[in-house]
């Protein structure tokens, strides 16, 4: 899949479970998307995707709050999900349950 809204993406696979983490970068933002492919992944798969780079709240106990770049566009959010599905071979048309969790900073 050719990325239209991101400059690059790095993939990190867990050695113990079916978890894939994707780090997307653009000229001014870095975000993460994580896909959890459960052992019965056709029955359940979960994707956590980001909606912003950084966090504007600034909670002192959280490192994410130390910076805020910007909110992501809708196209950038959708592309995270599409890319994670394609790269892991998960077909949403055959899923019993595909859960997409939209997070502020993933």
C-alpha positions as CSV (number, residue, x, y, z in Angstrom):
1,X,0.0,0.0,0.0
2,X,1.4,3.4,-1.0
3,X,1.2,5.9,1.9
4,X,-0.5,9.1,0.8
5,X,-0.6,11.0,4.1
6,X,2.5,9.8,5.9
7,X,6.2,10.0,4.9
8,X,7.3,6.8,6.4
9,X,6.2,3.9,8.7
10,X,8.2,1.5,10.8
11,X,6.9,-1.9,11.9
12,X,7.7,-3.6,15.2
13,X,6.5,-7.2,15.7
14,X,6.2,-8.8,19.2
15,X,8.1,-12.0,19.6
16,X,5.7,-13.4,22.1
17,X,2.2,-12.6,20.8
18,X,0.4,-11.5,17.7
19,X,0.9,-7.8,18.3
20,X,2.2,-5.4,15.6
21,X,3.1,-1.8,16.3
22,X,3.4,0.7,13.5
23,X,5.1,4.1,13.9
24,X,3.9,6.6,11.3
25,X,5.9,9.8,10.6
26,X,5.1,12.9,8.6
27,X,7.0,16.2,8.3
28,X,5.8,17.4,11.7
29,X,4.2,14.4,13.5
30,X,4.9,11.0,14.9
31,X,2.1,8.6,15.9
32,X,1.6,4.9,16.8
33,X,-0.9,2.3,15.7
34,X,-1.1,-1.1,17.4
35,X,-2.9,-4.2,16.0
36,X,-3.7,-7.0,18.4
37,X,-4.4,-10.2,16.5
38,X,-5.8,-12.6,19.1
39,X,-5.2,-16.4,18.7
40,X,-8.7,-16.7,17.2
41,X,-8.0,-13.5,15.2
42,X,-10.9,-14.2,12.8
43,X,-13.2,-14.0,15.8
44,X,-11.5,-10.9,17.2
45,X,-8.9,-8.3,16.2
46,X,-8.3,-4.9,17.9
47,X,-6.6,-1.9,16.4
48,X,-5.6,1.1,18.5
49,X,-5.0,4.2,16.3
50,X,-3.9,7.8,17.1
51,X,-5.9,10.9,16.5
52,X,-3.2,13.4,17.5
53,X,0.5,13.8,17.9
54,X,1.3,14.7,21.5
55,X,-1.4,15.9,23.9
56,X,-2.6,19.4,24.7
57,X,-3.7,18.6,28.3
58,X,-0.2,18.6,29.8
59,X,-0.7,16.3,32.8
60,X,2.5,16.2,34.9
61,X,2.5,12.4,35.3
62,X,2.4,11.7,31.5
63,X,5.3,12.2,29.1
64,X,2.9,12.6,26.2
65,X,1.6,15.9,27.7
66,X,5.0,17.5,27.5
67,X,4.4,18.3,23.8
68,X,1.6,18.8,21.5
69,X,2.1,19.0,17.7
70,X,-1.4,18.8,16.2
71,X,-4.6,16.9,15.7
72,X,-4.4,14.4,12.8
73,X,-6.6,14.7,9.7
74,X,-9.4,12.2,9.1
75,X,-7.4,10.8,6.1
76,X,-4.3,10.2,8.3
77,X,-6.4,8.3,10.9
78,X,-8.1,6.1,8.3
79,X,-4.8,5.4,6.6
80,X,-3.4,4.1,9.9
81,X,-6.1,1.5,10.1
82,X,-6.0,0.5,6.4
83,X,-2.2,0.1,6.5
84,X,-2.2,-2.0,9.6
85,X,-4.9,-4.3,8.2
86,X,-3.1,-4.7,4.9
87,X,0.4,-5.3,6.4
88,X,-0.8,-8.0,8.8
89,X,-3.0,-9.8,6.3
90,X,-6.2,-9.2,8.3
91,X,-9.3,-9.1,6.1
92,X,-12.1,-7.1,7.8
93,X,-14.7,-8.9,5.6
94,X,-13.9,-12.2,7.3
95,X,-13.8,-10.9,10.9
96,X,-16.3,-11.9,13.5
97,X,-15.4,-8.8,15.4
98,X,-13.0,-6.0,14.4
99,X,-12.7,-3.5,17.1
100,X,-11.1,-0.1,16.3
101,X,-10.1,2.0,19.3
102,X,-9.5,5.6,18.6
103,X,-7.1,7.1,21.0
104,X,-5.7,10.6,21.4
105,X,-2.0,9.7,21.4
106,X,-1.6,6.0,20.7
